[in-house]
Amino acid sequence: MKDSYRNFANSDVGSRLTGWLGLPRPLPLARYRAGQAVIDAPLLIGGSDGAELLPALAGVLHAIQAQPLGHPELAAWPAVAAQAGLASRPWGGSEESVGALLFDATGLQESSQGEALYQFFHDTVRSLLPCGRVIILGRPPELCKQPRQATVQRALEGLSRSLGKELKRAIAVQLVYVAPGAEQQLESTLRFLLSPRSAYVSGQVVRVGLPVATAAAPADWAQPLAGQRVLVTGAAQGIGAAIAERLAADGAAVSCLDIPAAAQLLEGVAERVGGSALALDLSAADAAAQLTAAAPAGGWQVVVHNAGITRDKTIAKMSPRLWQSVVDINLSVQERINDALLEAGALASGGRIVCVSSMSGIAGNFGQTNYAFSKAGVIGMVQSMAPLLAERGITINAVAPGFIETQMTAAMPLMTREAGRRLNSMSQGGLPVDVAETIGWLASPGSAGLTGNVIRVCGQSLLGA
């Protein structure tokens, strides 16, 4: 849907007026275009004393043909870059603009060393280009051996989220915790977070762990899902259709599923993506059996649980039917499908499950007790199932969209819609493709070290955690 305020704020008159009044000026987000480089502007590398991820970082930057610059305070970087065969040069100072800032904070052992973070970002944030990226690398606090190390690593969350709210200009800021031994699992995550694919993802904490199964990087990062069989539920329109299109563009053979009443739309999506259509009511008693019977030989390698409904009422006015239908479709169906696919071997070993939750499941929402219950339950399912599925070589993650421009949000009252758009660090709504890109990252064969994550696609919403 057209965002009239954003268009006005970026006009000559509008930019002057919004600046004078102190109103937000949401810049158009730079989104991915086919064939585009991961990042086409120089990026600046900084780090603490004893930074542990520099060799792995240099390897990824070499693979993506990045243009790294070394911060003068990071004395170890030139030798590390040379060892990786990476062409790097010193940063030219505040007059030289960069497209990204990467800081390796894994060497921080106690809070008194945090001044290194202050100095780096104090010196460099003004050099960031619009739509730039900031990535801070740390160690998971729960895996730190000493309390003081855990303390300073946990402090990185406050820094990264505050930076996301300060920098504006469509700049995204992320914190990536990398478990010891998981250094070689960084590439998929850095490719996503540095690229325009992550345009509406900001203020997130991503945990990269050891791979749950023997992992190999995609043969072609431009088509990481080549040869993969993928199931997308709720695929007839909106976010579901965008997911099917994105995963097909990444090389997947997509089975598009939706209710029989949406069969015509569903077939249109399936034809567009070169996939197949499966009209099935997932709430039916025999739905799980029908689904497993329809699975391709060898099973699906990626299952995306996107199907969902809303039936909004305050709980005092809500009928039992409205409660039950939302909880069943949004949550219980996912549990039943997972159980059936796993029991029948219809989800391949080394597979990926990606679930669509919602910001309502994190922050709650007026008139949506049923919906928020179901979407918070999805998060609980992901986090509780992750270690169990890891034993079978399967990852499970969730995305939690915020305000996404869809037919549903277009029908909202004007002021509610405007509030949804502006109450995030990007000061605008996202698009269905933003959710789809995030799911593509989590579904990639290169993301074997990502499980149990809940990634908000919300432009860093000002509501919720």
N, C-alpha and C positions, 0 to 999 in steps of 0.2 A: 504494500500500500504506500502511496505517496506521503512523504514526510514534509509537509509544507513548511513547518518551522525550520527544519534543517536547511531546506533550500533557501529560505529567506535569510537565515543567519549567515549564509555563505555568499550572499549577494553583496555588492559594493555598499549599498545603503544599510542592509541588515547587519553586516559585520561591524560597521561603525556604531550603529544603534545598540546592538547587543553588548559591545565593548563599553559603551558609555553607561549603560544601565547595569552592567555586571552580570548579564545573563549568559547561560552556557552557549557556546558556539560549537556544535557537534560537527566535526569534519567528516566528509564522506570516507568510509573505510576502504582501504585498498584490499580487494579480495583477489584470490588466485585466478589466473588465466592459464589455460592449457599451454604447456611448454615453458612456463615461466621458471626462472631460477629460484632456488630456495630464498636467497637474499642477494640483491644486486648492488647494495651499497656496502662500503667498508664497515666492519664491526670492530669494536674495541675490547680488548681482553684485559681484565684486571684480576687480582687475587690476593689472598692473605699470605703471610709467611707460611711455608709448609703446605701450600695448596696441593692436593693429591690428585686432582682430576685433569691437570693440564695435558698430560700425554694423550689421554682418551679424547679430550676436547680438540686437541690439535689434529688427531686422526679424523674426527668427524668433519672438521673445517676443511681438511684436505679433500675429503670425499665429496663435499658439496661445492668445491671450488670457490670457497669464500675468500674475501679480501681482508685478512685480519691485521689489526694494528695492535702493538703492544703498549700498555701504559708504562711510563718510565719508572714507576715504583715497583713494577713486577719484574725483578731482575732475572728470574728463572725462565721467563718466556722465550727469549731469543734462542736459547739452546734447545728448548723443547720443540719449538717450531722447526728449527733446522733438522733435528732428529727425525721429524715426521715428513721431511721433504716439503715443508709448507713455506711458501714465500710470505714473509711478514716483515713489516717495518715499524719503526716507532711512530706513535701518534704525534701529529703535528701541533697538538695543543688545542685550546678552546676555539680557535678559529677554524678547525677542521671538523666538518660535520660527519656524523656516522649514522648508520641505520640500526645499530644494535649495541648494547652494552652487555657483556658477559662477565660475571664476577665469580671466581671459584673461592668459596668461603669454607671449604672443607678443612682448611688448616686451623681454623679458629678453635681454640681450646678453652677460652674463658671470656667473660664479658668485657674485660678491660682491653681486649684486642679488637673490639668492635670499632675502634677509631679508624681502622683501615677501610671499613665500609663507608664511614662518613666521608673520609677524604676522597675516596674514589668517586662516589656519586656527587659529592659537592663540586668536584672539579669537572665532571663530565656531562651531567644531565642536560645542560643547556646546549650541548652539541648534538643532541638527538634530533633526527629528522622527524617530521610528522609521520604517523603510522609506524613509528619505530618499535623496537623490542628491547626489553630488559629481562635478562635471565640470571638468577642467582642460583648457584649450585651449592648444596650442603649435604650433610649426612643426617639420616633419620635420627631424631633425638632419642627415640626408644631403643636404638641400637648402639648408642654411645656408651663407652665403658665408664666414663667419669661423670658425676653430676654436673660439674661446671661446663664440661663440653656439651652435655645435653641442654644445659641452660642457654648457652649462646647460640646453639643451632636452632633451638625453638624460637629464639628471639628474631631469627630471620623472617619468620612469618609476619610479624608486626611491621618490619621494615618493608617487605615486598608489597604488602597490601596498602600501606600508606603511600609508597611511591606510586602505585597505580592510581591512587586518588589525587595525587599532586600533579602528575606530569601532563595529564589531559592530551590534547592534540592527537587523539586516537592511538596513543602509545600504550602497548600492552606489557604488563609486568608479571612474571611468573617466578615461583620458587620450585626448584627441582631437587628433591632429596634422593640421593643415590646410595643404595646400600653397599657396604664394602663387598668387593668382588663382582659387582654389577656394572662396572665401568664400561664394559663393551656393549651394554644394552642402551646406551645413551642416544644412538644415532637416530632412531625413529622419532624419539621425543624432540630432539633438537631440530630435526628437519621440519617437524610440525610447528613448533613454537617460534622458530625464526621466520617462518614463511607467511605469506598472506592467507594461507589456509586457516590460521588461528586468529583472524581479524577481530572476532567478537568474544574471544576468550582472554580474560585478564584477571589478575588477583588470585590465581589458582596455586594450589600446592599439589605437585605431582610426585608420586613415590615410584621410583624405579628400583625394582628388586632383581634378584637372580631369576633367570628364565625358568618358567614352570615346565618347559620341555626343551629338548634339543632345538636350538634356534638357529635359523640361517637368515641372513639378510635377503630381501627380495632381489631377484636377478635384475629387475628393472624397477627403480624407485618411482618412475613415472607411471608404472602399472603394477603396484605392489600386490594386487589381488589376482593377477593373471592366472587362470586355471582354477580359481577358487569357486566353490559352490556356496551361495549365500541365500539365506532366507530373511526377508524383511516383512514384518507384520504391519498392518495399518498402512499399506503402501499405495492406496488409491489416489491420495491427494496430499497436499500440504507438506509437512515435514517428512512423512513417509515416502512420498514420491521423490522428494529431493534426496533422501538417503539412497533409494534405489538407483537414481541417476548417478550419484556420486560414486557408489560402489561399482556400478557398471563401467563408468569411465576409468576406474582404477583396475579394470580387467576382469571383474567377477561375472559369473553367470548367475543372475539374480532370479530367485523365485519370489514373486510379489504376491502377498496374501492380504486379503481384506474380506469383508462380509459380502454375502451374495447380493445384497441390495446395491452395492457399489461395483458390481461386476463390469459394467461398461467402462467406468473410469479406470478400473483396475487393468482391464485388458489394454486400454490405451497406454498406460504407463509401461506395462510389460512389453508391448510392441515397441515403444520408444527406446527402451533400454536393451532390447534384444534378449529379453528374459521370458519367463513363463508366468502365467497367472493362476492363482489358486484361490477360488472363491470359497471361503469357509468361515462359519460362525464359531469363533474360538470358545464361546460360552456354552456351546452344545455339549451334551453329555459324552458324545463319542468323538469330540473334536480331536483329542490327543491321539486316538487310534487312527483317525483319518489322516492326521498330519504325518505320523510315522510311516503310514502306508504310502504316502506321497513322496517320501524322502528319496533323493537320488541314490544310486548305488554308491556305497561308501559314506553316505550321510553328508549333511551340510558341514562346511568348515567354519562358517560364521552364521550366527543367529542374532538378529537384531529385533529385540522386543520393543516395538514402537506403538502397537495398537493401544488405544486408550480413549476414554470418554470423560466428559464432565456432566454432572447433574447438580447444579449449584442451588443450595438453599441453606439458610441458617439451620443449625441442628434441631432447634425447637420446631421448625416447620417442615423438616425433612421426613419423608415417608420411609418405612423400612425398605421398600423397593428401590428408592433412589440410593440409599446407602449400599445395599447389597450389590446392585448392578455395577456401580463404580468400583468397589473393592474387588469384585470378581474379575472384571475385564482388565483392570489396571494392575492387579497384583496376583490374585490367586491363579488366574490363567497362566501367567508366566511361570509360577511354581509348577503347575501341572505339566506344562509343555516341557520344561527343563527335565522333570522327572521321567517323562515318557521318552524323550529323545535320548537321554542317557541310558535308560534301561534297554532301549531297542538298538543302541549303537548307531542312532541316526545323527549324532553329533560326533564328528570325526575327532580322533585323538589329536592333540595339538590345536584344537579349535578355539574359537573366540565367541563369547556371549557378550553382547552389549545391550544394556537396558536403558530405556528412556525414562528418567525420573522427572523432576520439576523443582523449580525454586519454591513452589508451594510446599513441597515435602521437606524443605529446609527451614523456611521462614514462616510457613503457615499463610493462610489467606482468608479473608472474611467470606463467609458463605461457602467455604470449601473444606469442611471438616472431613467429608468422605474422600475427596480427592487428595487432600494433604496426607491423610492417613495412608492411603494407598501408595502415594509416591514416596513418602518416608519409609514405607515398608519395602519398596524396591531397593532403597539404599541399604536397609538392613539385610535384605536378601543377598545383595552383592557382597557386602562386607563379611557376612557369616559364611557364604558359600565359597568365597575365594580360596581359603586354605584347603577345603575339601576337594574342590575341582582341580587345584594345583596338583594333587596326587594323581590325577588322570591326565595331566598335561594340558589342561584347559584354563584359559583366563576368563574372568568375568569382571566387567567394569560398567559404570553408568555415566550417562551425561544428564545434567539437570538444566534444561533450558530456562532462561528468564523470559523477558518480553520479546517474542518473536513475531514478526509481521506475517500473520496468517489471516484466513477468512474469519477465524474465531476472534482475534484481537481487533480486526476491522469492524466487528459488530459491537464493540464496547462503546459505552458513552464517551464523548469527546474528552472530558477532563480525566477520566480513568485511563484512557488510552495515552494521553499526553504524560500523565504521571508515570505510567509504566515505561514510556520511552526515555524520560529524562532522569529517572532515579537510578542511574548507573554511571560509571566513570566515563563511558563513551557518549553519554547523553543522547542515546538513540536506541531504537529497537534493532534487534538482529534479524537475519533472514533465515529461512529454512536451510539454505546451503551452509550456514555456519554450524548448525547442528550436524548436518551430514558430513562436513569436513572433519569434525571432531570424532565422529563415529568411524570414519575411514582410517584415521590414525590409530584408534584403539583396535580396529579389526585387522590391521596390517600384520603380516608374518613377522615383521621386524619389532613388534611390540610384545614379545614374549615375556619381557620383564615387567609388564604393567598388569597388575591384577588387584582388585579391591579398591580401585580409584573411583572417586565420584568427581567428575569434572563439570563445573558450572559453565554453561554457555550463555552468559548474561551481561557481558560488557562490564563486569565487576559490579554487580548489583549492590546498592547501598543498604539493602535489607538482607538480613540473614547472615550466616557465618561466612 
